[in-house]
Amino acid sequence: MLTKKACDHQSEHPLSKEDQDLFNKDLKTTSFERVLLALSTARMINKRLNQDYSFIQERYESIKSALGYAVRSVHIPWKNATESGVLNKIRKELLNYPFVYTTNYDLLIYWAVMSEEKGKGFKDYFFKSEDNNYFDISNTEIRGDATKILYLHGGLHLERSTSGKTIKRKYEENTNLLDSFGQKLSGGQEETVPLLIAEGDAEDKLKSIYSSDYLSFAYAQFAQHKGALVVFEHSLGESDQHILDAIKRAKPSRIAISISSHKSPQEIIDRKAELRKKLGEASVFFDAETHPLFRLITNEGG
């Protein structure tokens, strides 16, 4: 959806033909992160060799701007998300779970986590430094009771440096991370690109996951999940085969999967049969609208 939105000529900054060729012809991907990282690496090499890199820089800035405009055009505004205390309610519900795995790259869960007490009660495996928070693969032990959050497809608040380091943007009260998306990190010495998997098939998503220390760690943790698992509002379609594979490797004791009650009776029967075929008889089903998060995330719960 982001690539399509970024190609829309009605956007304030659409992808140019040269930009689109990099996605479609040269790198054959829909991943902004992979294209931006490739350009960043090419720019660094040309600069080191004293070669002209002005065109590479132009493409990098153009694609990053197009991504920024596309994200802000489809994302719920900060003002809307903070109305009626909905973020605090989402936060309270998430605290009921020992682990939360999300494939959404948007900021809603992160905003909810940080809406009270600076994220107290949650751990996301990023530990503080002077300027921002970094992921360290050698330091992933969580001490004490906390709800562990893992962003399986990255997020708008996460960045990857050219050296491979994964960074979480520093949270500050009364600041809007959505507005700062795509801007240079404060105090950052290295160039960074957004770490998010927004589109592509399962194979393409898996390539992006394994190219990142944080994403590969998060995926491995998910594939080792113990106990019951709730799957809420997820299509589990063809492009999510890597998610299905991880669930099957984890072998949860029970899998509770939400199904929309707006489907016809036959569609519900077919959906249940499809999911049982994919995930086994341990699967049980529930009406998505009965889950406490449903009305909160759809902004109906006030």
Disulfide bonds with the S-S distance in Angstrom:
none
